[in-house]
Amino acid sequence: MKKINKNCLKNHSSLICNICGSNNIYRIYIRKQNNNLYRCLNCNLIFIHPQLSIKELKSIYSKIYFKNNDSQVCGYQNYIGDKSNIIKTSEKRIKDILKIYPNKGKILDIGCATGFFLESAKRAGLDVYGVDISNYAVSMVRKDLRKNIYQGLFLEYDFPDEYFDIITAWDYIEHSLDPKQDIQKAYRLLKKSGLLVLATPDIDSLPARIMKDKWMGFKDIEHLFFFSKRTIKKIIQDVDFCIIKQKYIGKYIDVRFFIKRMEIYSIFLSKILKFFIPKVLLSTSIYVNPRDILCVYIRKKK
Ligand SMILES: [Zn+2]
């Protein structure tokens, strides 16, 4: 695949809605890291402004992003150490995809990180491709998969039209500098009747509305756009995509991590759980679905 000249990427500095192009925008509140949040009055998309430069974006996803003690603010506590849970989650997600698209074929995972989802996809019989902005994550991809893994922005790489059967983007689109262009490109790269699967935090979900600025989806620094069912529908409307299914998805995590994460919402509740849950159960894996990560299965019509 050839790399595209970076000048193809748009200038992201202006205060214009990425989805509908409206400049009818107003500021809603200021977050911890001095990122200003804005809402488009035309389509309801929420986004930070000013947006990051490509250089700033790339600098976020270093090794420390994947292992740090401040993961409620940015990144992961221990992404690689959590591999068994990520693989379990991936296997569940692949199974769901193959129920809708049993033909298999070529899959592209945008924001593939260390390629754990692609390991599961390969085991399920798919021909796997991935792209990720992180130098570190791509260097950690399993050797036998690396041939088709590209380091950089999705928009920086060109693939032939109608090349892929399935494109997945797990927790990716909210990190992108240009979600609209990503969707248009995914449409072009998918075969007829191909499947696009997007998963992103839903800012209209009940947990988001209850937790307000404590909501996990409001991760400072890394989340640039905040979607809802309504704005996802809006972003795909200019191309011939149709939503065939949407649901909230969860993931497998250790009980220990679950208790730690509860501290954000209630230190009291977290302490109660710590007290009552036997130590032997702390490393048990549980499936947690707070119903705030929206997963949308989208079919290319023609
Ligand atoms: Zn808009």
py3Dmol code that shows the C-alpha trace and the ligand (Angstrom):
import py3Dmol

protein = """\
ATOM      1  CA  MET A   1       0.000   0.000   0.000  1.00  0.00           C
ATOM      2  CA  LYS A   2       1.428   3.388  -0.872  1.00  0.00           C
ATOM      3  CA  LYS A   3       1.596   6.242   1.600  1.00  0.00           C
ATOM      4  CA  ILE A   4      -0.308   9.381   0.591  1.00  0.00           C
ATOM      5  CA  ASN A   5       1.257  12.839   0.748  1.00  0.00           C
ATOM      6  CA  LYS A   6       0.318  14.437   4.073  1.00  0.00           C
ATOM      7  CA  ASN A   7      -0.933  17.548   2.243  1.00  0.00           C
ATOM      8  CA  CYS A   8      -4.033  15.484   1.398  1.00  0.00           C
ATOM      9  CA  LEU A   9      -5.102  15.872   5.016  1.00  0.00           C
ATOM     10  CA  LYS A  10      -7.348  18.825   5.699  1.00  0.00           C
ATOM     11  CA  ASN A  11      -6.593  21.774   7.924  1.00  0.00           C
ATOM     12  CA  HIS A  12      -8.388  21.116  11.215  1.00  0.00           C
ATOM     13  CA  SER A  13      -7.887  24.470  12.845  1.00  0.00           C
ATOM     14  CA  SER A  14     -11.206  26.143  11.965  1.00  0.00           C
ATOM     15  CA  LEU A  15     -14.307  26.007  14.131  1.00  0.00           C
ATOM     16  CA  ILE A  16     -16.503  24.125  11.677  1.00  0.00           C
ATOM     17  CA  CYS A  17     -18.477  20.960  12.341  1.00  0.00           C
ATOM     18  CA  ASN A  18     -16.677  17.898  10.956  1.00  0.00           C
ATOM     19  CA  ILE A  19     -19.934  16.153  10.093  1.00  0.00           C
ATOM     20  CA  CYS A  20     -22.259  18.777   8.610  1.00  0.00           C
ATOM     21  CA  GLY A  21     -19.888  21.683   7.878  1.00  0.00           C
ATOM     22  CA  SER A  22     -22.007  24.134   9.894  1.00  0.00           C
ATOM     23  CA  ASN A  23     -20.351  27.052  11.674  1.00  0.00           C
ATOM     24  CA  ASN A  24     -23.329  27.357  14.017  1.00  0.00           C
ATOM     25  CA  ILE A  25     -21.269  26.205  16.973  1.00  0.00           C
ATOM     26  CA  TYR A  26     -21.339  27.092  20.628  1.00  0.00           C
ATOM     27  CA  ARG A  27     -19.078  26.318  23.570  1.00  0.00           C
ATOM     28  CA  ILE A  28     -20.463  24.064  26.284  1.00  0.00           C
ATOM     29  CA  TYR A  29     -17.883  23.845  29.067  1.00  0.00           C
ATOM     30  CA  ILE A  30     -14.200  23.669  29.834  1.00  0.00           C
ATOM     31  CA  ARG A  31     -12.569  20.372  30.679  1.00  0.00           C
ATOM     32  CA  LYS A  32      -9.692  19.651  33.040  1.00  0.00           C
ATOM     33  CA  GLN A  33      -6.908  19.907  30.469  1.00  0.00           C
ATOM     34  CA  ASN A  34      -8.118  23.266  29.121  1.00  0.00           C
ATOM     35  CA  ASN A  35      -9.677  21.686  26.099  1.00  0.00           C
ATOM     36  CA  ASN A  36     -12.762  23.628  25.176  1.00  0.00           C
ATOM     37  CA  LEU A  37     -15.813  21.579  24.246  1.00  0.00           C
ATOM     38  CA  TYR A  38     -18.158  22.770  21.522  1.00  0.00           C
ATOM     39  CA  ARG A  39     -21.512  21.565  20.205  1.00  0.00           C
ATOM     40  CA  CYS A  40     -22.751  21.926  16.634  1.00  0.00           C
ATOM     41  CA  LEU A  41     -26.282  23.335  16.823  1.00  0.00           C
ATOM     42  CA  ASN A  42     -27.125  21.845  13.442  1.00  0.00           C
ATOM     43  CA  CYS A  43     -26.261  18.166  14.001  1.00  0.00           C
ATOM     44  CA  ASN A  44     -25.375  17.986  17.716  1.00  0.00           C
ATOM     45  CA  LEU A  45     -21.794  16.770  17.251  1.00  0.00           C
ATOM     46  CA  ILE A  46     -19.610  17.618  20.259  1.00  0.00           C
ATOM     47  CA  PHE A  47     -15.903  18.166  19.790  1.00  0.00           C
ATOM     48  CA  ILE A  48     -12.845  19.801  21.268  1.00  0.00           C
ATOM     49  CA  HIS A  49     -11.360  22.953  19.824  1.00  0.00           C
ATOM     50  CA  PRO A  50      -8.699  23.722  18.882  1.00  0.00           C
ATOM     51  CA  GLN A  51      -8.053  20.290  17.402  1.00  0.00           C
ATOM     52  CA  LEU A  52      -4.625  18.708  17.716  1.00  0.00           C
ATOM     53  CA  SER A  53      -1.983  18.828  15.016  1.00  0.00           C
ATOM     54  CA  ILE A  54      -0.902  15.493  13.503  1.00  0.00           C
ATOM     55  CA  LYS A  55       2.364  15.795  15.428  1.00  0.00           C
ATOM     56  CA  GLU A  56       0.528  16.355  18.735  1.00  0.00           C
ATOM     57  CA  LEU A  57      -1.795  13.451  17.993  1.00  0.00           C
ATOM     58  CA  LYS A  58       1.089  11.080  17.252  1.00  0.00           C
ATOM     59  CA  SER A  59       2.903  12.109  20.438  1.00  0.00           C
ATOM     60  CA  ILE A  60      -0.017  10.874  22.612  1.00  0.00           C
ATOM     61  CA  TYR A  61       0.308   7.217  21.613  1.00  0.00           C
ATOM     62  CA  SER A  62       3.792   6.453  22.946  1.00  0.00           C
ATOM     63  CA  LYS A  63       4.666   3.513  25.212  1.00  0.00           C
ATOM     64  CA  ILE A  64       3.345   5.352  28.271  1.00  0.00           C
ATOM     65  CA  TYR A  65      -0.146   5.543  26.745  1.00  0.00           C
ATOM     66  CA  PHE A  66      -0.342   1.753  26.904  1.00  0.00           C
ATOM     67  CA  LYS A  67       0.938   1.433  30.472  1.00  0.00           C
ATOM     68  CA  ASN A  68       0.383   4.133  33.076  1.00  0.00           C
ATOM     69  CA  ASN A  69      -1.142   4.703  36.500  1.00  0.00           C
ATOM     70  CA  ASP A  70      -3.406   7.491  35.339  1.00  0.00           C
ATOM     71  CA  SER A  71      -5.530   5.567  32.864  1.00  0.00           C
ATOM     72  CA  GLN A  72      -8.754   7.279  33.894  1.00  0.00           C
ATOM     73  CA  VAL A  73      -7.234  10.416  32.347  1.00  0.00           C
ATOM     74  CA  CYS A  74      -5.444   8.959  29.335  1.00  0.00           C
ATOM     75  CA  GLY A  75      -4.547   5.559  27.918  1.00  0.00           C
ATOM     76  CA  TYR A  76      -4.395   2.200  29.666  1.00  0.00           C
ATOM     77  CA  GLN A  77      -3.198   0.891  32.998  1.00  0.00           C
ATOM     78  CA  ASN A  78      -1.496  -2.076  31.319  1.00  0.00           C
ATOM     79  CA  TYR A  79      -2.735  -2.830  27.797  1.00  0.00           C
ATOM     80  CA  ILE A  80      -0.323  -5.652  27.059  1.00  0.00           C
ATOM     81  CA  GLY A  81      -0.712  -7.136  30.550  1.00  0.00           C
ATOM     82  CA  ASP A  82      -4.461  -7.237  29.905  1.00  0.00           C
ATOM     83  CA  LYS A  83      -4.025  -9.265  26.704  1.00  0.00           C
ATOM     84  CA  SER A  84      -6.079 -12.283  27.827  1.00  0.00           C
ATOM     85  CA  ASN A  85      -9.114 -10.072  28.529  1.00  0.00           C
ATOM     86  CA  ILE A  86      -8.700  -8.163  25.262  1.00  0.00           C
ATOM     87  CA  ILE A  87      -8.494 -11.447  23.343  1.00  0.00           C
ATOM     88  CA  LYS A  88     -11.641 -12.754  25.093  1.00  0.00           C
ATOM     89  CA  THR A  89     -13.443  -9.529  24.204  1.00  0.00           C
ATOM     90  CA  SER A  90     -12.154  -9.732  20.622  1.00  0.00           C
ATOM     91  CA  GLU A  91     -13.356 -13.305  20.188  1.00  0.00           C
ATOM     92  CA  LYS A  92     -16.842 -12.293  21.271  1.00  0.00           C
ATOM     93  CA  ARG A  93     -16.774  -9.364  18.839  1.00  0.00           C
ATOM     94  CA  ILE A  94     -15.562 -11.523  15.925  1.00  0.00           C
ATOM     95  CA  LYS A  95     -18.327 -14.040  16.610  1.00  0.00           C
ATOM     96  CA  ASP A  96     -20.915 -11.224  16.477  1.00  0.00           C
ATOM     97  CA  ILE A  97     -19.459  -9.950  13.203  1.00  0.00           C
ATOM     98  CA  LEU A  98     -19.444 -13.366  11.545  1.00  0.00           C
ATOM     99  CA  LYS A  99     -23.114 -13.852  12.438  1.00  0.00           C
ATOM    100  CA  ILE A 100     -23.836 -10.817  10.254  1.00  0.00           C
ATOM    101  CA  TYR A 101     -21.081 -11.319   7.671  1.00  0.00           C
ATOM    102  CA  PRO A 102     -20.211 -15.030   7.438  1.00  0.00           C
ATOM    103  CA  ASN A 103     -18.298 -14.710   4.134  1.00  0.00           C
ATOM    104  CA  LYS A 104     -15.031 -13.877   5.961  1.00  0.00           C
ATOM    105  CA  GLY A 105     -12.378 -12.538   3.499  1.00  0.00           C
ATOM    106  CA  LYS A 106     -10.213  -9.468   4.172  1.00  0.00           C
ATOM    107  CA  ILE A 107     -10.623  -7.417   7.355  1.00  0.00           C
ATOM    108  CA  LEU A 108      -9.019  -4.040   8.119  1.00  0.00           C
ATOM    109  CA  ASP A 109      -8.867  -2.892  11.737  1.00  0.00           C
ATOM    110  CA  ILE A 110      -8.413   0.875  11.985  1.00  0.00           C
ATOM    111  CA  GLY A 111      -6.636   1.756  15.224  1.00  0.00           C
ATOM    112  CA  CYS A 112      -5.453  -1.834  15.608  1.00  0.00           C
ATOM    113  CA  ALA A 113      -2.984  -1.025  18.437  1.00  0.00           C
ATOM    114  CA  THR A 114      -0.899  -4.135  19.214  1.00  0.00           C
ATOM    115  CA  GLY A 115      -3.041  -6.294  16.913  1.00  0.00           C
ATOM    116  CA  PHE A 116      -4.793  -8.390  19.581  1.00  0.00           C
ATOM    117  CA  PHE A 117      -8.177  -8.118  17.824  1.00  0.00           C
ATOM    118  CA  LEU A 118      -6.492  -9.115  14.564  1.00  0.00           C
ATOM    119  CA  GLU A 119      -4.977 -12.191  16.232  1.00  0.00           C
ATOM    120  CA  SER A 120      -8.542 -13.299  17.022  1.00  0.00           C
ATOM    121  CA  ALA A 121      -9.724 -12.400  13.526  1.00  0.00           C
ATOM    122  CA  LYS A 122      -6.923 -14.461  11.987  1.00  0.00           C
ATOM    123  CA  ARG A 123      -7.781 -17.447  14.187  1.00  0.00           C
ATOM    124  CA  ALA A 124     -11.358 -17.126  12.935  1.00  0.00           C
ATOM    125  CA  GLY A 125     -10.094 -17.485   9.346  1.00  0.00           C
ATOM    126  CA  LEU A 126      -9.960 -13.879   8.187  1.00  0.00           C
ATOM    127  CA  ASP A 127      -7.174 -12.304   6.137  1.00  0.00           C
ATOM    128  CA  VAL A 128      -6.045  -9.488   8.441  1.00  0.00           C
ATOM    129  CA  TYR A 129      -4.840  -5.914   7.885  1.00  0.00           C
ATOM    130  CA  GLY A 130      -4.360  -3.105  10.360  1.00  0.00           C
ATOM    131  CA  VAL A 131      -3.360   0.514  10.685  1.00  0.00           C
ATOM    132  CA  ASP A 132      -2.399   2.402  13.821  1.00  0.00           C
ATOM    133  CA  ILE A 133      -0.842   5.755  14.590  1.00  0.00           C
ATOM    134  CA  SER A 134       1.342   4.387  17.395  1.00  0.00           C
ATOM    135  CA  ASN A 135       4.932   3.414  16.564  1.00  0.00           C
ATOM    136  CA  TYR A 136       5.144   1.570  19.861  1.00  0.00           C
ATOM    137  CA  ALA A 137       1.917  -0.429  19.388  1.00  0.00           C
ATOM    138  CA  VAL A 138       2.789  -1.431  15.829  1.00  0.00           C
ATOM    139  CA  SER A 139       6.241  -2.592  17.000  1.00  0.00           C
ATOM    140  CA  MET A 140       4.460  -4.907  19.459  1.00  0.00           C
ATOM    141  CA  VAL A 141       2.239  -6.591  16.842  1.00  0.00           C
ATOM    142  CA  ARG A 142       2.859 -10.339  16.581  1.00  0.00           C
ATOM    143  CA  LYS A 143       5.565 -10.957  13.952  1.00  0.00           C
ATOM    144  CA  ASP A 144       3.483 -13.124  11.638  1.00  0.00           C
ATOM    145  CA  LEU A 145       0.846 -10.369  11.346  1.00  0.00           C
ATOM    146  CA  ARG A 146       3.177  -7.412  10.790  1.00  0.00           C
ATOM    147  CA  LYS A 147       3.337  -7.720   7.002  1.00  0.00           C
ATOM    148  CA  ASN A 148      -0.070  -6.059   6.628  1.00  0.00           C
ATOM    149  CA  ILE A 149       0.103  -3.622   9.538  1.00  0.00           C
ATOM    150  CA  TYR A 150       0.695   0.039   8.686  1.00  0.00           C
ATOM    151  CA  GLN A 151       1.951   2.682  11.080  1.00  0.00           C
ATOM    152  CA  GLY A 152       0.358   6.104  10.674  1.00  0.00           C
ATOM    153  CA  LEU A 153      -3.045   7.684  10.155  1.00  0.00           C
ATOM    154  CA  PHE A 154      -5.716   5.718   8.285  1.00  0.00           C
ATOM    155  CA  LEU A 155      -5.959   8.650   5.860  1.00  0.00           C
ATOM    156  CA  GLU A 156      -2.222   8.456   5.151  1.00  0.00           C
ATOM    157  CA  TYR A 157      -2.437   5.041   3.475  1.00  0.00           C
ATOM    158  CA  ASP A 158      -4.025   4.138   0.215  1.00  0.00           C
ATOM    159  CA  PHE A 159      -5.633   0.790  -0.549  1.00  0.00           C
ATOM    160  CA  PRO A 160      -7.414  -0.293  -3.736  1.00  0.00           C
ATOM    161  CA  ASP A 161     -11.139   0.491  -3.950  1.00  0.00           C
ATOM    162  CA  GLU A 162     -13.463  -2.298  -2.748  1.00  0.00           C
ATOM    163  CA  TYR A 163     -10.530  -4.174  -1.245  1.00  0.00           C
ATOM    164  CA  PHE A 164     -11.968  -5.185   2.132  1.00  0.00           C
ATOM    165  CA  ASP A 165     -14.938  -7.316   3.192  1.00  0.00           C
ATOM    166  CA  ILE A 166     -15.010  -5.928   6.722  1.00  0.00           C
ATOM    167  CA  ILE A 167     -13.603  -2.770   8.306  1.00  0.00           C
ATOM    168  CA  THR A 168     -13.608  -2.427  12.083  1.00  0.00           C
ATOM    169  CA  ALA A 169     -12.902   0.649  14.189  1.00  0.00           C
ATOM    170  CA  TRP A 170     -13.065  -0.162  17.910  1.00  0.00           C
ATOM    171  CA  ASP A 171     -12.899   2.970  20.050  1.00  0.00           C
ATOM    172  CA  TYR A 172     -11.188   4.730  17.157  1.00  0.00           C
ATOM    173  CA  ILE A 173     -13.421   7.377  15.630  1.00  0.00           C
ATOM    174  CA  GLU A 174     -13.466   9.603  18.734  1.00  0.00           C
ATOM    175  CA  HIS A 175      -9.633   9.764  18.510  1.00  0.00           C
ATOM    176  CA  SER A 176      -9.554  10.691  14.830  1.00  0.00           C
ATOM    177  CA  LEU A 177      -8.684  14.121  13.458  1.00  0.00           C
ATOM    178  CA  ASP A 178     -11.211  13.725  10.658  1.00  0.00           C
ATOM    179  CA  PRO A 179     -14.006  11.193  11.305  1.00  0.00           C
ATOM    180  CA  LYS A 180     -15.980  12.276   8.239  1.00  0.00           C
ATOM    181  CA  GLN A 181     -13.108  11.602   5.838  1.00  0.00           C
ATOM    182  CA  ASP A 182     -12.450   8.282   7.596  1.00  0.00           C
ATOM    183  CA  ILE A 183     -16.037   7.162   6.973  1.00  0.00           C
ATOM    184  CA  GLN A 184     -15.910   8.210   3.328  1.00  0.00           C
ATOM    185  CA  LYS A 185     -12.645   6.351   2.854  1.00  0.00           C
ATOM    186  CA  ALA A 186     -13.989   3.236   4.605  1.00  0.00           C
ATOM    187  CA  TYR A 187     -16.933   3.318   2.191  1.00  0.00           C
ATOM    188  CA  ARG A 188     -14.600   3.439  -0.804  1.00  0.00           C
ATOM    189  CA  LEU A 189     -12.413   0.593   0.493  1.00  0.00           C
ATOM    190  CA  LEU A 190     -15.293  -1.761   1.291  1.00  0.00           C
ATOM    191  CA  LYS A 191     -16.614  -4.281  -1.199  1.00  0.00           C
ATOM    192  CA  LYS A 192     -20.273  -4.064  -2.184  1.00  0.00           C
ATOM    193  CA  SER A 193     -22.337  -5.322   0.781  1.00  0.00           C
ATOM    194  CA  GLY A 194     -19.195  -5.076   2.936  1.00  0.00           C
ATOM    195  CA  LEU A 195     -19.501  -4.393   6.633  1.00  0.00           C
ATOM    196  CA  LEU A 196     -18.232  -1.443   8.678  1.00  0.00           C
ATOM    197  CA  VAL A 197     -18.267  -1.876  12.459  1.00  0.00           C
ATOM    198  CA  LEU A 198     -17.832   1.208  14.608  1.00  0.00           C
ATOM    199  CA  ALA A 199     -17.682   1.289  18.382  1.00  0.00           C
ATOM    200  CA  THR A 200     -17.526   4.600  20.224  1.00  0.00           C
ATOM    201  CA  PRO A 201     -18.634   6.088  23.561  1.00  0.00           C
ATOM    202  CA  ASP A 202     -22.229   7.397  23.362  1.00  0.00           C
ATOM    203  CA  ILE A 203     -22.487  10.861  24.867  1.00  0.00           C
ATOM    204  CA  ASP A 204     -26.294  10.531  24.994  1.00  0.00           C
ATOM    205  CA  SER A 205     -26.154   7.242  26.949  1.00  0.00           C
ATOM    206  CA  LEU A 206     -27.569   7.061  30.463  1.00  0.00           C
ATOM    207  CA  PRO A 207     -24.134   6.681  32.180  1.00  0.00           C
ATOM    208  CA  ALA A 208     -22.868   9.784  30.305  1.00  0.00           C
ATOM    209  CA  ARG A 209     -25.898  11.801  31.366  1.00  0.00           C
ATOM    210  CA  ILE A 210     -25.684  10.675  34.995  1.00  0.00           C
ATOM    211  CA  MET A 211     -21.899  10.951  35.416  1.00  0.00           C
ATOM    212  CA  LYS A 212     -21.502  14.209  33.474  1.00  0.00           C
ATOM    213  CA  ASP A 213     -17.789  15.258  33.481  1.00  0.00           C
ATOM    214  CA  LYS A 214     -16.836  12.159  35.515  1.00  0.00           C
ATOM    215  CA  TRP A 215     -17.960   9.931  32.631  1.00  0.00           C
ATOM    216  CA  MET A 216     -15.132   7.762  31.237  1.00  0.00           C
ATOM    217  CA  GLY A 217     -15.973   8.821  27.687  1.00  0.00           C
ATOM    218  CA  PHE A 218     -14.783  12.332  28.549  1.00  0.00           C
ATOM    219  CA  LYS A 219     -11.163  11.214  28.588  1.00  0.00           C
ATOM    220  CA  ASP A 220      -9.045  14.311  28.372  1.00  0.00           C
ATOM    221  CA  ILE A 221      -6.384  14.665  25.717  1.00  0.00           C
ATOM    222  CA  GLU A 222      -7.179  11.619  23.582  1.00  0.00           C
ATOM    223  CA  HIS A 223     -10.910  11.974  22.785  1.00  0.00           C
ATOM    224  CA  LEU A 224     -11.469  14.676  20.186  1.00  0.00           C
ATOM    225  CA  PHE A 225     -15.079  13.982  19.144  1.00  0.00           C
ATOM    226  CA  PHE A 226     -18.089  12.745  21.127  1.00  0.00           C
ATOM    227  CA  PHE A 227     -20.733  10.838  19.198  1.00  0.00           C
ATOM    228  CA  SER A 228     -24.285   9.661  19.820  1.00  0.00           C
ATOM    229  CA  LYS A 229     -26.740   7.458  17.883  1.00  0.00           C
ATOM    230  CA  ARG A 230     -27.921  10.612  16.147  1.00  0.00           C
ATOM    231  CA  THR A 231     -24.490  11.851  15.034  1.00  0.00           C
ATOM    232  CA  ILE A 232     -23.356   8.392  13.920  1.00  0.00           C
ATOM    233  CA  LYS A 233     -26.451   8.244  11.717  1.00  0.00           C
ATOM    234  CA  LYS A 234     -25.616  11.693  10.397  1.00  0.00           C
ATOM    235  CA  ILE A 235     -21.952  10.943   9.605  1.00  0.00           C
ATOM    236  CA  ILE A 236     -22.817   8.006   7.331  1.00  0.00           C
ATOM    237  CA  GLN A 237     -25.659   9.692   5.466  1.00  0.00           C
ATOM    238  CA  ASP A 238     -23.591  11.173   2.619  1.00  0.00           C
ATOM    239  CA  VAL A 239     -22.472   7.738   1.449  1.00  0.00           C
ATOM    240  CA  ASP A 240     -24.639   4.744   0.649  1.00  0.00           C
ATOM    241  CA  PHE A 241     -24.281   3.051   4.008  1.00  0.00           C
ATOM    242  CA  CYS A 242     -27.133   1.699   6.078  1.00  0.00           C
ATOM    243  CA  ILE A 243     -27.178   0.777   9.748  1.00  0.00           C
ATOM    244  CA  ILE A 244     -28.281  -2.833  10.108  1.00  0.00           C
ATOM    245  CA  LYS A 245     -27.816  -3.231  13.858  1.00  0.00           C
ATOM    246  CA  GLN A 246     -26.703  -1.218  16.871  1.00  0.00           C
ATOM    247  CA  LYS A 247     -26.179  -2.200  20.466  1.00  0.00           C
ATOM    248  CA  TYR A 248     -24.160  -1.339  23.544  1.00  0.00           C
ATOM    249  CA  ILE A 249     -21.089  -3.504  23.995  1.00  0.00           C
ATOM    250  CA  GLY A 250     -18.881  -4.205  26.984  1.00  0.00           C
ATOM    251  CA  LYS A 251     -15.551  -5.874  27.563  1.00  0.00           C
ATOM    252  CA  TYR A 252     -13.853  -8.426  29.776  1.00  0.00           C
ATOM    253  CA  ILE A 253     -11.901  -6.943  32.668  1.00  0.00           C
ATOM    254  CA  ASP A 254     -10.403  -8.257  35.909  1.00  0.00           C
ATOM    255  CA  VAL A 255     -12.458  -7.809  39.077  1.00  0.00           C
ATOM    256  CA  ARG A 256      -9.461  -5.898  40.536  1.00  0.00           C
ATOM    257  CA  PHE A 257      -9.583  -3.364  37.697  1.00  0.00           C
ATOM    258  CA  PHE A 258     -13.360  -3.071  38.000  1.00  0.00           C
ATOM    259  CA  ILE A 259     -13.031  -2.136  41.684  1.00  0.00           C
ATOM    260  CA  LYS A 260     -10.288   0.394  40.913  1.00  0.00           C
ATOM    261  CA  ARG A 261     -12.382   1.972  38.181  1.00  0.00           C
ATOM    262  CA  MET A 262     -15.313   2.307  40.595  1.00  0.00           C
ATOM    263  CA  GLU A 263     -13.185   4.792  42.587  1.00  0.00           C
ATOM    264  CA  ILE A 264     -13.856   7.396  39.925  1.00  0.00           C
ATOM    265  CA  TYR A 265     -17.570   7.220  40.621  1.00  0.00           C
ATOM    266  CA  SER A 266     -17.647   6.339  44.318  1.00  0.00           C
ATOM    267  CA  ILE A 267     -14.683   5.764  46.627  1.00  0.00           C
ATOM    268  CA  PHE A 268     -17.127   4.465  49.241  1.00  0.00           C
ATOM    269  CA  LEU A 269     -18.574   1.804  46.921  1.00  0.00           C
ATOM    270  CA  SER A 270     -15.079   0.824  45.763  1.00  0.00           C
ATOM    271  CA  LYS A 271     -14.004   0.323  49.404  1.00  0.00           C
ATOM    272  CA  ILE A 272     -17.100  -1.772  50.144  1.00  0.00           C
ATOM    273  CA  LEU A 273     -16.342  -4.005  47.153  1.00  0.00           C
ATOM    274  CA  LYS A 274     -12.685  -4.326  48.192  1.00  0.00           C
ATOM    275  CA  PHE A 275     -13.787  -5.396  51.643  1.00  0.00           C
ATOM    276  CA  PHE A 276     -16.356  -7.969  50.581  1.00  0.00           C
ATOM    277  CA  ILE A 277     -14.795  -9.546  47.495  1.00  0.00           C
ATOM    278  CA  PRO A 278     -12.399 -12.376  48.414  1.00  0.00           C
ATOM    279  CA  LYS A 279      -8.796 -11.823  47.208  1.00  0.00           C
ATOM    280  CA  VAL A 280      -8.824 -15.033  45.202  1.00  0.00           C
ATOM    281  CA  LEU A 281     -11.540 -13.568  42.990  1.00  0.00           C
ATOM    282  CA  LEU A 282      -9.672 -10.335  42.165  1.00  0.00           C
ATOM    283  CA  SER A 283      -7.985 -11.746  39.073  1.00  0.00           C
ATOM    284  CA  THR A 284     -11.221 -13.300  37.788  1.00  0.00           C
ATOM    285  CA  SER A 285     -12.344 -11.995  34.429  1.00  0.00           C
ATOM    286  CA  ILE A 286     -15.876 -10.572  34.170  1.00  0.00           C
ATOM    287  CA  TYR A 287     -17.817  -9.128  31.259  1.00  0.00           C
ATOM    288  CA  VAL A 288     -18.827  -5.556  32.067  1.00  0.00           C
ATOM    289  CA  ASN A 289     -21.255  -3.605  29.928  1.00  0.00           C
ATOM    290  CA  PRO A 290     -22.146  -0.181  31.369  1.00  0.00           C
ATOM    291  CA  ARG A 291     -24.222   0.441  28.205  1.00  0.00           C
ATOM    292  CA  ASP A 292     -22.301   3.522  27.108  1.00  0.00           C
ATOM    293  CA  ILE A 293     -20.161   2.119  24.265  1.00  0.00           C
ATOM    294  CA  LEU A 294     -22.268   2.099  21.148  1.00  0.00           C
ATOM    295  CA  CYS A 295     -21.454  -0.514  18.495  1.00  0.00           C
ATOM    296  CA  VAL A 296     -22.938   0.103  15.063  1.00  0.00           C
ATOM    297  CA  TYR A 297     -22.944  -2.460  12.242  1.00  0.00           C
ATOM    298  CA  ILE A 298     -23.133  -0.662   8.923  1.00  0.00           C
ATOM    299  CA  ARG A 299     -23.607  -2.254   5.491  1.00  0.00           C
ATOM    300  CA  LYS A 300     -22.363  -0.770   2.233  1.00  0.00           C
ATOM    301  CA  LYS A 301     -25.402  -0.867  -0.054  1.00  0.00           C
ATOM    302  CA  LYS A 302     -23.735  -0.784  -3.465  1.00  0.00           C
TER     303      LYS A 302
END
"""
ligand_1 = """\
1
ZN
Zn -22.782 19.606 12.645
"""
view = py3Dmol.view(width=600, height=400)
view.addModel(protein, "pdb")
view.setStyle({"model": 0}, {"cartoon": {"style": "trace"}})
view.addModel(ligand_1, "xyz")
view.setStyle({"model": 1}, {"stick": {}})
view.zoomTo()
view.show()
